[in-house]
């Protein structure tokens, strides 16, 4: 069985395609999942793609990732800027964590410039829209290949 990448999506990302199209475009979360499934398969990974508007559910899924998960890619959305609980859960992991944001958070409101997730992530990808998720999968594959060599 191929190693698994867990992709977590936070609040309001289920509304992509309808939510602020000037910022997020017309892509839906289902479109992003489809692109991630292909990228993961091409890189030799299985993919578990989830979304929740609940901070506690995201924390539970992160804790589950301590078993049988090769990496976590997370777009915690607004929780990136507010959730110490998600930060603390990610600190439990001994696997790569890559943070993704569709928009460039540094070109947006000042409160979005700080992320509690960034402090525990191996890398941050922001501003490339849905393609950022594919870049994150490629980054995970490189991290694993580097570790293996």
N, C-alpha and C positions, 0 to 999 in steps of 0.2 A: 504494500500500500504506500503511495507517495506521501511525503511529509505534508502536513496541513498548515495553511496560512489562515488565520482568523482575521476577517475584515469587519471591524465594528464601526457603525455609524450612529451618531447621536441625534439629538432632538431636531425636529423639523426637516430632516433630510428626506423623510418619506414624502414631503411636499415638493421635492424638486420637480421642475417642469412647469409648476404653477407659482412657485415662491420666487419673488423678486427676479424675474427673468433678466433684468438689466445687470444683475450681479452674478447670477448662477446659470444663465442661459436656459435652454429648453430641454436639456438632457434630464431624464428621469433617473431615479435610483435603480430601477430595473435595467435601464440602459448601461449604467455604470457596472452593475453586477454582471451583465452579459460580457462586457469588455474585460472585467477582472477574471471571469471564469476562463476565457480564452487565453489571457496572458498567463494565468497560473498553470493551465494545462500545458501550454507551450514551454514553460519553464520547468515542468516536471513536478508540480505541486497540486494537491487537492485544495479546494477553497471552501471555507465556511463563511458566508456573507450574511451579516445580521444588522438590524436597525432597531433602536429603541428610543422612545422619548423619556424613558425612566433612567435616572442616574443609578439607582440601585440595581436595576437589571444589567446595565453595562458593567458595573462593578462585579456582579456575579459571574458574568461571562468572562471577564478578565481573569478572575480567580480560577475558573474552569480551564483556562489556557495553560495553567501550570502543568497540565497533563496532556501529552500527545499533541502538542502544537509546536510548530517550528518557528513561528513568528506571529506578531500581531501588527496589523495595520489599522490605525484608528483615526477617524475623523470624529472627534468628540463634539464638534460643532460648538455651540455656546458653552457647553461644559468645559471646553478647553480652558476657558478664561475664568472659570468659577469653581471647579471641582477639585478640592484637595482629596476627596475620597477616590476619584479616578486616578489621580497622581499616585496615591498610596498603594492602590491595587496594582498599578503598573510596576511599581518598585518591587513587588513580590516576584516578578518574572525574571527568569534567567535566560531569556530568549530575546532576539531582536524585536524592537518596537519602532515602527515608523509612523510618524504623525503626518496626516494629509489634511489640507484645506483646499477647497475648490477655488476660492478667491485668494488674493494676496492680502493676508490679514494686516500687513504693515501699511497698506494703502487705504485702510478703512478707519473706522472710529478708533480713538486712542485706547479705549478699554479692550479692544481686540488685539492689541500689540503684545500682551503678555499671555503666555499659555503655561498652565501647570503641567501639561503633557510634555511640552518640549524639554523640560528638565530631566525627564526619564526616557526620552526617545533617542535612538541612535542617530536619527536624522529627521528633518522636517521638509516636506514638499508642499509648497503653497503657490497659488496663482496660475496653475496650468489646467484648471478645470478638471473634467473627468479624466483626462490623460494623467493627472497626478497619481491616480490609483495604479495605473499601469506602471508608471515610473517607480512607485513604491514596491510593487511586486518585483520589478527588475532589481531594485536595491536589495531586497531580501535575498534574492538568488545570488547576487554578488557577495553579500555578507556571508552566506553559507559556503559559497565556493572558496572565499578567502580563508575562512575558518578551517575548511577541509584540507587546504594545501599547506 
